[in-house]
Amino acid sequence: MGLLSPGMKNWACTGVIPTRKSLALCDRLSVSSFCRRRLSTVLVHLKFAEHLKEAVTYVKQGHIRVGPETVTDPAFRVTRNIEDFITWVNTSKIRRKVLEYNEKLDDYDAMN
């Protein structure tokens, strides 16, 4: 396992395999494992969108931010480390509607 450890660690960090404890997990890797880590798919999983097509539209229109950067590529690969930093862009009208619906829109947001 000495030679394969760095690769397994990388796959585990990206979320393609759940853990790096077993080499057998690398044997079961498929294309769908990588596709599940695409930004549009992660958005559906995190309930930002109901359908994949809707998630792709949000990303292409620039409504989604990963960390400080706005991402416009729906095929952007999301690692486990940055999955927690996915959010709406501050100027997004969709963000504003979500905040209104959840009754969390404050006076500062209402002015913009």
N, CA, C and O atoms as a Tinker XYZ file with bonds, in Angstrom:
   448  protein
     1  N      0.816000   -1.190000    0.000000    73     2
     2  CA     0.000000    0.000000    0.000000    64     1     3
     3  C      0.863000    1.259000    0.000000    63     2     4     5
     4  O      0.328000    2.362000   -0.113000    81     3
     5  N      2.165000    1.125000    0.122000    73     3     6
     6  CA     3.053000    2.267000    0.182000    64     5     7
     7  C      3.030000    3.125000   -1.072000    63     6     8     9
     8  O      3.009000    4.352000   -0.984000    81     7
     9  N      3.035000    2.483000   -2.253000    73     7    10
    10  CA     3.044000    3.241000   -3.494000    64     9    11
    11  C      1.684000    3.854000   -3.809000    63    10    12    13
    12  O      1.624000    4.920000   -4.422000    81    11
    13  N      0.612000    3.218000   -3.413000    73    11    14
    14  CA    -0.718000    3.696000   -3.760000    64    13    15
    15  C     -1.311000    4.647000   -2.730000    63    14    16    17
    16  O     -2.367000    5.232000   -2.971000    81    15
    17  N     -0.669000    4.809000   -1.614000    73    15    18
    18  CA    -1.190000    5.674000   -0.563000    64    17    19
    19  C     -1.467000    7.105000   -1.011000    63    18    20    21
    20  O     -2.547000    7.619000   -0.722000    81    19
    21  N     -0.531000    7.783000   -1.711000    73    19    22
    22  CA    -0.825000    9.162000   -2.116000    64    21    23
    23  C     -2.045000    9.263000   -3.038000    63    22    24    25
    24  O     -2.851000   10.183000   -2.900000    81    23
    25  N     -2.179000    8.327000   -3.970000    73    23    26
    26  CA    -3.338000    8.343000   -4.866000    64    25    27
    27  C     -4.631000    8.084000   -4.118000    63    26    28    29
    28  O     -5.646000    8.731000   -4.376000    81    27
    29  N     -4.593000    7.146000   -3.200000    73    27    30
    30  CA    -5.793000    6.848000   -2.425000    64    29    31
    31  C     -6.164000    8.028000   -1.537000    63    30    32    33
    32  O     -7.344000    8.326000   -1.351000    81    31
    33  N     -5.151000    8.699000   -0.990000    73    31    34
    34  CA    -5.417000    9.874000   -0.156000    64    33    35
    35  C     -6.085000   10.965000   -0.989000    63    34    36    37
    36  O     -7.028000   11.612000   -0.534000    81    35
    37  N     -5.590000   11.166000   -2.213000    73    35    38
    38  CA    -6.152000   12.175000   -3.104000    64    37    39
    39  C     -7.606000   11.840000   -3.441000    63    38    40    41
    40  O     -8.461000   12.725000   -3.416000    81    39
    41  N     -7.894000   10.582000   -3.755000    73    39    42
    42  CA    -9.261000   10.188000   -4.091000    64    41    43
    43  C    -10.185000   10.302000   -2.891000    63    42    44    45
    44  O    -11.356000   10.653000   -3.033000    81    43
    45  N     -9.657000   10.004000   -1.709000    73    43    46
    46  CA   -10.472000   10.123000   -0.502000    64    45    47
    47  C    -10.775000   11.595000   -0.205000    63    46    48    49
    48  O    -11.886000   11.924000    0.210000    81    47
    49  N     -9.799000   12.479000   -0.415000    73    47    50
    50  CA   -10.015000   13.908000   -0.173000    64    49    51
    51  C    -11.023000   14.507000   -1.150000    63    50    52    53
    52  O    -11.802000   15.387000   -0.782000    81    51
    53  N    -11.007000   14.036000   -2.379000    73    51    54
    54  CA   -11.952000   14.566000   -3.356000    64    53    55
    55  C    -13.337000   13.980000   -3.176000    63    54    56    57
    56  O    -14.304000   14.507000   -3.727000    81    55
    57  N    -13.453000   12.908000   -2.422000    73    55    58
    58  CA   -14.759000   12.321000   -2.162000    64    57    59
    59  C    -15.129000   11.214000   -3.118000    63    58    60    61
    60  O    -16.265000   10.741000   -3.097000    81    59
    61  N    -14.196000   10.785000   -3.961000    73    59    62
    62  CA   -14.487000    9.725000   -4.914000    64    61    63
    63  C    -14.629000    8.386000   -4.200000    63    62    64    65
    64  O    -15.498000    7.587000   -4.551000    81    63
    65  N    -13.787000    8.135000   -3.205000    73    63    66
    66  CA   -13.939000    6.951000   -2.366000    64    65    67
    67  C    -14.162000    7.422000   -0.937000    63    66    68    69
    68  O    -13.639000    8.468000   -0.550000    81    67
    69  N    -14.928000    6.676000   -0.141000    73    67    70
    70  CA   -15.253000    7.138000    1.208000    64    69    71
    71  C    -14.060000    7.219000    2.160000    63    70    72    73
    72  O    -13.950000    8.175000    2.928000    81    71
    73  N    -13.169000    6.230000    2.119000    73    71    74
    74  CA   -11.990000    6.236000    2.993000    64    73    75
    75  C    -10.810000    5.675000    2.210000    63    74    76    77
    76  O    -10.984000    5.114000    1.128000    81    75
    77  N     -9.628000    5.828000    2.755000    73    75    78
    78  CA    -8.445000    5.271000    2.089000    64    77    79
    79  C     -7.923000    4.044000    2.822000    63    78    80    81
    80  O     -6.730000    3.749000    2.761000    81    79
    81  N     -8.786000    3.341000    3.502000    73    79    82
    82  CA    -8.365000    2.191000    4.291000    64    81    83
    83  C     -8.160000    0.937000    3.454000    63    82    84    85
    84  O     -7.343000    0.088000    3.809000    81    83
    85  N     -8.883000    0.808000    2.356000    73    83    86
    86  CA    -8.828000   -0.439000    1.613000    64    85    87
    87  C     -8.540000   -0.192000    0.138000    63    86    88    89
    88  O     -9.124000    0.700000   -0.477000    81    87
    89  N     -7.652000   -0.976000   -0.415000    73    87    90
    90  CA    -7.334000   -0.905000   -1.831000    64    89    91
    91  C     -8.497000   -1.430000   -2.677000    63    90    92    93
    92  O     -8.601000   -1.106000   -3.860000    81    91
    93  N     -9.358000   -2.227000   -2.079000    73    91    94
    94  CA   -10.512000   -2.770000   -2.798000    64    93    95
    95  C    -11.466000   -1.657000   -3.236000    63    94    96    97
    96  O    -12.177000   -1.816000   -4.227000    81    95
    97  N    -11.492000   -0.546000   -2.519000    73    95    98
    98  CA   -12.361000    0.571000   -2.905000    64    97    99
    99  C    -11.926000    1.169000   -4.237000    63    98   100   101
   100  O    -12.765000    1.635000   -5.008000    81    99
   101  N    -10.640000    1.162000   -4.515000    73    99   102
   102  CA   -10.134000    1.693000   -5.786000    64   101   103
   103  C    -10.547000    0.797000   -6.942000    63   102   104   105
   104  O    -10.655000    1.254000   -8.080000    81   103
   105  N    -10.774000   -0.460000   -6.657000    73   103   106
   106  CA   -11.195000   -1.408000   -7.682000    64   105   107
   107  C    -12.606000   -1.108000   -8.178000    63   106   108   109
   108  O    -12.929000   -1.387000   -9.333000    81   107
   109  N    -13.432000   -0.550000   -7.329000    73   107   110
   110  CA   -14.832000   -0.289000   -7.670000    64   109   111
   111  C    -15.064000    1.128000   -8.197000    63   110   112   113
   112  O    -16.212000    1.549000   -8.335000    81   111
   113  N    -13.995000    1.870000   -8.492000    73   111   114
   114  CA   -14.153000    3.228000   -9.015000    64   113   115
   115  C    -14.850000    3.206000  -10.359000    63   114   116   117
   116  O    -14.561000    2.368000  -11.214000    81   115
   117  N    -15.770000    4.138000  -10.533000    73   115   118
   118  CA   -16.463000    4.236000  -11.813000    64   117   119
   119  C    -16.562000    5.700000  -12.211000    63   118   120   121
   120  O    -16.208000    6.592000  -11.441000    81   119
   121  N    -17.038000    5.930000  -13.398000    73   119   122
   122  CA   -17.201000    7.294000  -13.891000    64   121   123
   123  C    -18.211000    8.039000  -13.033000    63   122   124   125
   124  O    -18.055000    9.235000  -12.788000    81   123
   125  N    -19.231000    7.351000  -12.582000    73   123   126
   126  CA   -20.259000    8.008000  -11.763000    64   125   127
   127  C    -19.697000    8.514000  -10.442000    63   126   128   129
   128  O    -20.220000    9.477000   -9.881000    81   127
   129  N    -18.642000    7.883000   -9.936000    73   127   130
   130  CA   -18.007000    8.357000   -8.703000    64   129   131
   131  C    -17.432000    9.751000   -8.900000    63   130   132   133
   132  O    -17.508000   10.594000   -8.005000    81   131
   133  N    -16.859000    9.991000  -10.070000    73   131   134
   134  CA   -16.309000   11.310000  -10.372000    64   133   135
   135  C    -17.420000   12.307000  -10.699000    63   134   136   137
   136  O    -17.326000   13.478000  -10.333000    81   135
   137  N    -18.465000   11.854000  -11.381000    73   135   138
   138  CA   -19.567000   12.747000  -11.753000    64   137   139
   139  C    -20.329000   13.242000  -10.526000    63   138   140   141
   140  O    -20.879000   14.343000  -10.549000    81   139
   141  N    -20.371000   12.452000   -9.462000    73   139   142
   142  CA   -21.053000   12.874000   -8.238000    64   141   143
   143  C    -20.351000   14.041000   -7.555000    63   142   144   145
   144  O    -20.943000   14.694000   -6.696000    81   143
   145  N    -19.112000   14.312000   -7.916000    73   143   146
   146  CA   -18.360000   15.408000   -7.304000    64   145   147
   147  C    -18.399000   16.685000   -8.150000    63   146   148   149
   148  O    -17.731000   17.664000   -7.817000    81   147
   149  N    -19.173000   16.683000   -9.238000    73   147   150
   150  CA   -19.336000   17.891000  -10.046000    64   149   151
   151  C    -20.203000   18.883000   -9.274000    63   150   152   153
   152  O    -21.069000   18.489000   -8.494000    81   151
   153  N    -19.961000   20.178000   -9.501000    73   151   154
   154  CA   -20.659000   21.216000   -8.754000    64   153   155
   155  C    -22.163000   21.124000   -8.922000    63   154   156   157
   156  O    -22.894000   21.244000   -7.939000    81   155
   157  N    -22.643000   20.917000  -10.122000    73   155   158
   158  CA   -24.093000   20.868000  -10.345000    64   157   159
   159  C    -24.736000   19.705000   -9.584000    63   158   160   161
   160  O    -25.835000   19.851000   -9.051000    81   159
   161  N    -24.069000   18.566000   -9.531000    73   159   162
   162  CA   -24.599000   17.412000   -8.800000    64   161   163
   163  C    -24.571000   17.660000   -7.298000    63   162   164   165
   164  O    -25.505000   17.283000   -6.591000    81   163
   165  N    -23.515000   18.285000   -6.808000    73   163   166
   166  CA   -23.408000   18.596000   -5.381000    64   165   167
   167  C    -24.489000   19.600000   -4.976000    63   166   168   169
   168  O    -25.021000   19.520000   -3.869000    81   167
   169  N    -24.815000   20.541000   -5.860000    73   167   170
   170  CA   -25.874000   21.510000   -5.557000    64   169   171
   171  C    -27.217000   20.829000   -5.359000    63   170   172   173
   172  O    -27.984000   21.214000   -4.476000    81   171
   173  N    -27.508000   19.825000   -6.168000    73   171   174
   174  CA   -28.755000   19.069000   -5.993000    64   173   175
   175  C    -28.712000   18.303000   -4.676000    63   174   176   177
   176  O    -29.709000   18.250000   -3.956000    81   175
   177  N    -27.574000   17.715000   -4.361000    73   175   178
   178  CA   -27.422000   16.961000   -3.112000    64   177   179
   179  C    -27.578000   17.870000   -1.885000    63   178   180   181
   180  O    -28.128000   17.454000   -0.866000    81   179
   181  N    -27.088000   19.116000   -1.991000    73   179   182
   182  CA   -27.174000   20.061000   -0.873000    64   181   183
   183  C    -28.494000   20.842000   -0.857000    63   182   184   185
   184  O    -28.670000   21.741000   -0.034000    81   183
   185  N    -29.408000   20.506000   -1.752000    73   183   186
   186  CA   -30.751000   21.109000   -1.824000    64   185   187
   187  C    -30.733000   22.586000   -2.242000    63   186   188   189
   188  O    -31.617000   23.351000   -1.855000    81   187
   189  N    -29.732000   22.985000   -3.027000    73   187   190
   190  CA   -29.734000   24.322000   -3.618000    64   189   191
   191  C    -30.686000   24.345000   -4.813000    63   190   192   193
   192  O    -31.226000   25.393000   -5.164000    81   191
   193  N    -30.887000   23.180000   -5.434000    73   191   194
   194  CA   -31.770000   23.057000   -6.589000    64   193   195
   195  C    -32.473000   21.712000   -6.519000    63   194   196   197
   196  O    -31.956000   20.757000   -5.940000    81   195
   197  N    -33.662000   21.647000   -7.115000    73   195   198
   198  CA   -34.411000   20.390000   -7.112000    64   197   199
   199  C    -33.939000   19.440000   -8.201000    63   198   200   201
   200  O    -33.916000   18.224000   -8.014000    81   199
   201  N    -33.562000   20.011000   -9.346000    73   199   202
   202  CA   -33.191000   19.192000  -10.498000    64   201   203
   203  C    -31.810000   19.599000  -10.999000    63   202   204   205
   204  O    -31.357000   20.721000  -10.774000    81   203
   205  N    -31.161000   18.680000  -11.673000    73   203   206
   206  CA   -29.822000   18.911000  -12.185000    64   205   207
   207  C    -29.800000   20.037000  -13.217000    63   206   208   209
   208  O    -28.879000   20.854000  -13.229000    81   207
   209  N    -30.796000   20.080000  -14.067000    73   207   210
   210  CA   -30.858000   21.131000  -15.095000    64   209   211
   211  C    -30.953000   22.516000  -14.447000    63   210   212   213
   212  O    -30.332000   23.473000  -14.909000    81   211
   213  N    -31.723000   22.604000  -13.393000    73   211   214
   214  CA   -31.860000   23.860000  -12.651000    64   213   215
   215  C    -30.523000   24.263000  -12.012000    63   214   216   217
   216  O    -30.162000   25.440000  -12.013000    81   215
   217  N    -29.800000   23.291000  -11.474000    73   215   218
   218  CA   -28.501000   23.559000  -10.861000    64   217   219
   219  C    -27.497000   24.041000  -11.905000    63   218   220   221
   220  O    -26.721000   24.960000  -11.641000    81   219
   221  N    -27.506000   23.432000  -13.077000    73   219   222
   222  CA   -26.611000   23.849000  -14.155000    64   221   223
   223  C    -26.911000   25.292000  -14.559000    63   222   224   225
   224  O    -25.990000   26.071000  -14.804000    81   223
   225  N    -28.187000   25.650000  -14.628000    73   223   226
   226  CA   -28.581000   27.013000  -14.981000    64   225   227
   227  C    -28.086000   28.009000  -13.941000    63   226   228   229
   228  O    -27.558000   29.062000  -14.299000    81   227
   229  N    -28.247000   27.696000  -12.664000    73   227   230
   230  CA   -27.777000   28.580000  -11.596000    64   229   231
   231  C    -26.278000   28.835000  -11.714000    63   230   232   233
   232  O    -25.818000   29.968000  -11.572000    81   231
   233  N    -25.523000   27.775000  -11.974000    73   231   234
   234  CA   -24.068000   27.905000  -12.062000    64   233   235
   235  C    -23.681000   28.736000  -13.283000    63   234   236   237
   236  O    -22.859000   29.645000  -13.179000    81   235
   237  N    -24.263000   28.432000  -14.428000    73   235   238
   238  CA   -23.923000   29.156000  -15.655000    64   237   239
   239  C    -24.284000   30.634000  -15.568000    63   238   240   241
   240  O    -23.601000   31.472000  -16.156000    81   239
   241  N    -25.348000   30.960000  -14.843000    73   239   242
   242  CA   -25.767000   32.356000  -14.713000    64   241   243
   243  C    -24.991000   33.104000  -13.628000    63   242   244   245
   244  O    -25.182000   34.307000  -13.451000    81   243
   245  N    -24.123000   32.406000  -12.903000    73   243   246
   246  CA   -23.259000   33.063000  -11.924000    64   245   247
   247  C    -23.904000   33.288000  -10.570000    63   246   248   249
   248  O    -23.548000   34.242000   -9.878000    81   247
   249  N    -24.835000   32.446000  -10.174000    73   247   250
   250  CA   -25.503000   32.586000   -8.878000    64   249   251
   251  C    -24.768000   31.863000   -7.750000    63   250   252   253
   252  O    -25.099000   32.061000   -6.581000    81   251
   253  N    -23.780000   31.030000   -8.076000    73   251   254
   254  CA   -23.133000   30.170000   -7.083000    64   253   255
   255  C    -21.692000   30.613000   -6.856000    63   254   256   257
   256  O    -20.966000   30.953000   -7.790000    81   255
   257  N    -21.309000   30.597000   -5.592000    73   255   258
   258  CA   -19.952000   30.960000   -5.179000    64   257   259
   259  C    -19.362000   29.776000   -4.409000    63   258   260   261
   260  O    -20.034000   29.160000   -3.582000    81   259
   261  N    -18.099000   29.470000   -4.695000    73   259   262
   262  CA   -17.370000   28.446000   -3.948000    64   261   263
   263  C    -16.204000   29.174000   -3.285000    63   262   264   265
   264  O    -15.238000   29.562000   -3.942000    81   263
   265  N    -16.314000   29.350000   -1.984000    73   263   266
   266  CA   -15.338000   30.175000   -1.282000    64   265   267
   267  C    -15.555000   31.620000   -1.702000    63   266   268   269
   268  O    -16.696000   32.079000   -1.743000    81   267
   269  N    -14.492000   32.345000   -2.015000    73   267   270
   270  CA   -14.659000   33.740000   -2.433000    64   269   271
   271  C    -14.909000   33.899000   -3.932000    63   270   272   273
   272  O    -15.235000   34.997000   -4.382000    81   271
   273  N    -14.765000   32.827000   -4.715000    73   271   274
   274  CA   -14.844000   32.901000   -6.175000    64   273   275
   275  C    -16.203000   32.476000   -6.704000    63   274   276   277
   276  O    -16.763000   31.473000   -6.261000    81   275
   277  N    -16.734000   33.246000   -7.660000    73   275   278
   278  CA   -17.942000   32.851000   -8.377000    64   277   279
   279  C    -17.548000   31.832000   -9.428000    63   278   280   281
   280  O    -16.605000   32.054000  -10.189000    81   279
   281  N    -18.261000   30.716000   -9.477000    73   279   282
   282  CA   -17.947000   29.642000  -10.410000    64   281   283
   283  C    -19.046000   29.585000  -11.465000    63   282   284   285
   284  O    -20.232000   29.577000  -11.133000    81   283
   285  N    -18.650000   29.546000  -12.743000    73   283   286
   286  CA   -19.630000   29.477000  -13.832000    64   285   287
   287  C    -19.486000   28.200000  -14.640000    63   286   288   289
   288  O    -20.091000   28.075000  -15.705000    81   287
   289  N    -18.709000   27.262000  -14.162000    73   287   290
   290  CA   -18.523000   25.984000  -14.842000    64   289   291
   291  C    -19.240000   24.890000  -14.054000    63   290   292   293
   292  O    -18.810000   24.554000  -12.950000    81   291
   293  N    -20.339000   24.320000  -14.600000    73   291   294
   294  CA   -21.071000   23.284000  -13.864000    64   293   295
   295  C    -20.259000   22.008000  -13.644000    63   294   296   297
   296  O    -20.603000   21.202000  -12.780000    81   295
   297  N    -19.194000   21.815000  -14.409000    73   295   298
   298  CA   -18.360000   20.620000  -14.266000    64   297   299
   299  C    -17.239000   20.821000  -13.249000    63   298   300   301
   300  O    -16.375000   19.956000  -13.109000    81   299
   301  N    -17.241000   21.937000  -12.546000    73   299   302
   302  CA   -16.236000   22.212000  -11.519000    64   301   303
   303  C    -16.232000   21.079000  -10.505000    63   302   304   305
   304  O    -17.287000   20.720000   -9.984000    81   303
   305  N    -15.056000   20.504000  -10.212000    73   303   306
   306  CA   -14.964000   19.380000   -9.285000    64   305   307
   307  C    -14.893000   19.890000   -7.855000    63   306   308   309
   308  O    -14.021000   20.689000   -7.514000    81   307
   309  N    -15.799000   19.432000   -7.036000    73   307   310
   310  CA   -15.899000   19.868000   -5.642000    64   309   311
   311  C    -15.263000   18.807000   -4.751000    63   310   312   313
   312  O    -15.674000   17.647000   -4.758000    81   311
   313  N    -14.252000   19.220000   -3.983000    73   311   314
   314  CA   -13.639000   18.295000   -3.034000    64   313   315
   315  C    -14.412000   18.361000   -1.716000    63   314   316   317
   316  O    -15.245000   19.243000   -1.511000    81   315
   317  N    -14.124000   17.430000   -0.849000    73   315   318
   318  CA   -14.801000   17.436000    0.455000    64   317   319
   319  C    -14.426000   18.665000    1.277000    63   318   320   321
   320  O    -15.223000   19.152000    2.079000    81   319
   321  N    -13.214000   19.159000    1.072000    73   319   322
   322  CA   -12.746000   20.318000    1.838000    64   321   323
   323  C    -13.516000   21.589000    1.497000    63   322   324   325
   324  O    -13.763000   22.413000    2.377000    81   323
   325  N    -13.895000   21.757000    0.239000    73   323   326
   326  CA   -14.563000   23.004000   -0.159000    64   325   327
   327  C    -16.075000   22.868000   -0.255000    63   326   328   329
   328  O    -16.764000   23.842000   -0.559000    81   327
   329  N    -16.595000   21.690000   -0.003000    73   327   330
   330  CA   -18.042000   21.468000   -0.091000    64   329   331
   331  C    -18.812000   22.358000    0.890000    63   330   332   333
   332  O    -19.936000   22.770000    0.600000    81   331
   333  N    -18.224000   22.651000    2.030000    73   331   334
   334  CA   -18.885000   23.482000    3.034000    64   333   335
   335  C    -18.904000   24.961000    2.665000    63   334   336   337
   336  O    -19.620000   25.741000    3.293000    81   335
   337  N    -18.138000   25.356000    1.669000    73   335   338
   338  CA   -18.031000   26.761000    1.296000    64   337   339
   339  C    -18.849000   27.120000    0.060000    63   338   340   341
   340  O    -18.641000   28.179000   -0.533000    81   339
   341  N    -19.774000   26.253000   -0.331000    73   339   342
   342  CA   -20.663000   26.532000   -1.466000    64   341   343
   343  C    -21.825000   27.372000   -0.953000    63   342   344   345
   344  O    -22.487000   27.006000    0.018000    81   343
   345  N    -22.066000   28.492000   -1.608000    73   343   346
   346  CA   -23.143000   29.379000   -1.182000    64   345   347
   347  C    -23.616000   30.213000   -2.367000    63   346   348   349
   348  O    -23.052000   30.139000   -3.459000    81   347
   349  N    -24.643000   30.997000   -2.139000    73   347   350
   350  CA   -25.138000   31.915000   -3.163000    64   349   351
   351  C    -24.231000   33.134000   -3.224000    63   350   352   353
   352  O    -23.625000   33.517000   -2.223000    81   351
   353  N    -24.141000   33.736000   -4.389000    73   351   354
   354  CA   -23.443000   35.011000   -4.544000    64   353   355
   355  C    -24.275000   36.063000   -3.817000    63   354   356   357
   356  O    -25.504000   35.999000   -3.836000    81   355
   357  N    -23.621000   37.025000   -3.180000    73   355   358
   358  CA   -24.341000   38.029000   -2.386000    64   357   359
   359  C    -25.363000   38.821000   -3.190000    63   358   360   361
   360  O    -26.393000   39.225000   -2.650000    81   359
   361  N    -25.094000   39.046000   -4.469000    73   359   362
   362  CA   -25.997000   39.848000   -5.299000    64   361   363
   363  C    -27.062000   39.018000   -6.003000    63   362   364   365
   364  O    -27.808000   39.557000   -6.821000    81   363
   365  N    -27.155000   37.735000   -5.714000    73   363   366
   366  CA   -28.093000   36.847000   -6.399000    64   365   367
   367  C    -29.533000   37.112000   -5.971000    63   366   368   369
   368  O    -29.833000   37.213000   -4.782000    81   367
   369  N    -30.408000   37.223000   -6.949000    73   367   370
   370  CA   -31.834000   37.403000   -6.660000    64   369   371
   371  C    -32.419000   36.129000   -6.057000    63   370   372   373
   372  O    -33.366000   36.190000   -5.272000    81   371
   373  N    -31.864000   34.989000   -6.418000    73   371   374
   374  CA   -32.334000   33.718000   -5.862000    64   373   375
   375  C    -32.012000   33.661000   -4.383000    63   374   376   377
   376  O    -32.838000   33.211000   -3.589000    81   375
   377  N    -30.822000   34.111000   -3.996000    73   375   378
   378  CA   -30.438000   34.173000   -2.572000    64   377   379
   379  C    -31.432000   35.029000   -1.808000    63   378   380   381
   380  O    -31.870000   34.670000   -0.714000    81   379
   381  N    -31.782000   36.160000   -2.394000    73   379   382
   382  CA   -32.725000   37.071000   -1.743000    64   381   383
   383  C    -34.095000   36.404000   -1.550000    63   382   384   385
   384  O    -34.710000   36.541000   -0.493000    81   383
   385  N    -34.561000   35.691000   -2.562000    73   383   386
   386  CA   -35.857000   34.991000   -2.457000    64   385   387
   387  C    -35.812000   33.899000   -1.395000    63   386   388   389
   388  O    -36.781000   33.703000   -0.662000    81   387
   389  N    -34.699000   33.194000   -1.311000    73   387   390
   390  CA   -34.553000   32.146000   -0.289000    64   389   391
   391  C    -34.589000   32.766000    1.100000    63   390   392   393
   392  O    -35.247000   32.246000    2.002000    81   391
   393  N    -33.879000   33.879000    1.269000    73   391   394
   394  CA   -33.881000   34.560000    2.573000    64   393   395
   395  C    -35.274000   35.089000    2.918000    63   394   396   397
   396  O    -35.690000   35.009000    4.073000    81   395
   397  N    -35.999000   35.629000    1.935000    73   395   398
   398  CA   -37.366000   36.101000    2.180000    64   397   399
   399  C    -38.264000   34.943000    2.601000    63   398   400   401
   400  O    -39.045000   35.067000    3.544000    81   399
   401  N    -38.150000   33.824000    1.903000    73   399   402
   402  CA   -38.977000   32.658000    2.207000    64   401   403
   403  C    -38.704000   32.139000    3.613000    63   402   404   405
   404  O    -39.630000   31.755000    4.329000    81   403
   405  N    -37.448000   32.127000    4.003000    73   403   406
   406  CA   -37.072000   31.643000    5.339000    64   405   407
   407  C    -37.197000   32.712000    6.418000    63   406   408   409
   408  O    -36.863000   32.477000    7.579000    81   407
   409  N    -37.681000   33.885000    6.027000    73   407   410
   410  CA   -37.857000   35.024000    6.932000    64   409   411
   411  C    -36.552000   35.403000    7.634000    63   410   412   413
   412  O    -36.535000   35.692000    8.830000    81   411
   413  N    -35.466000   35.393000    6.867000    73   411   414
   414  CA   -34.156000   35.754000    7.407000    64   413   415
   415  C    -33.572000   36.959000    6.690000    63   414   416   417
   416  O    -32.388000   37.258000    6.849000    81   415
   417  N    -34.376000   37.645000    5.913000    73   415   418
   418  CA   -33.907000   38.829000    5.193000    64   417   419
   419  C    -33.886000   39.996000    6.150000    63   418   420   421
   420  O    -34.933000   40.399000    6.657000    81   419
   421  N    -32.703000   40.550000    6.411000    73   419   422
   422  CA   -32.614000   41.670000    7.342000    64   421   423
   423  C    -32.715000   43.005000    6.582000    63   422   424   425
   424  O    -32.793000   43.020000    5.353000    81   423
   425  N    -32.712000   44.096000    7.307000    73   423   426
   426  CA   -32.888000   45.421000    6.713000    64   425   427
   427  C    -31.765000   45.767000    5.742000    63   426   428   429
   428  O    -32.005000   46.403000    4.716000    81   427
   429  N    -30.553000   45.356000    6.056000    73   427   430
   430  CA   -29.435000   45.661000    5.161000    64   429   431
   431  C    -29.610000   44.963000    3.816000    63   430   432   433
   432  O    -29.380000   45.564000    2.767000    81   431
   433  N    -30.020000   43.685000    3.846000    73   431   434
   434  CA   -30.252000   42.958000    2.603000    64   433   435
   435  C    -31.439000   43.511000    1.842000    63   434   436   437
   436  O    -31.445000   43.490000    0.611000    81   435
   437  N    -32.433000   44.000000    2.540000    73   435   438
   438  CA   -33.633000   44.530000    1.887000    64   437   439
   439  C    -33.328000   45.830000    1.135000    63   438   440   441
   440  O    -34.009000   46.151000    0.161000    81   439
   441  N    -32.324000   46.571000    1.572000    73   439   442
   442  CA   -31.970000   47.828000    0.914000    64   441   443
   443  C    -31.303000   47.583000   -0.443000    63   442   444   445
   444  O    -31.410000   48.426000   -1.333000    81   443
   445  N    -30.627000   46.463000   -0.618000    73   443   446
   446  CA   -29.906000   46.161000   -1.863000    64   445   447
   447  C    -30.782000   45.512000   -2.875000    63   446   448
   448  O    -30.326000   45.195000   -3.973000    81   447
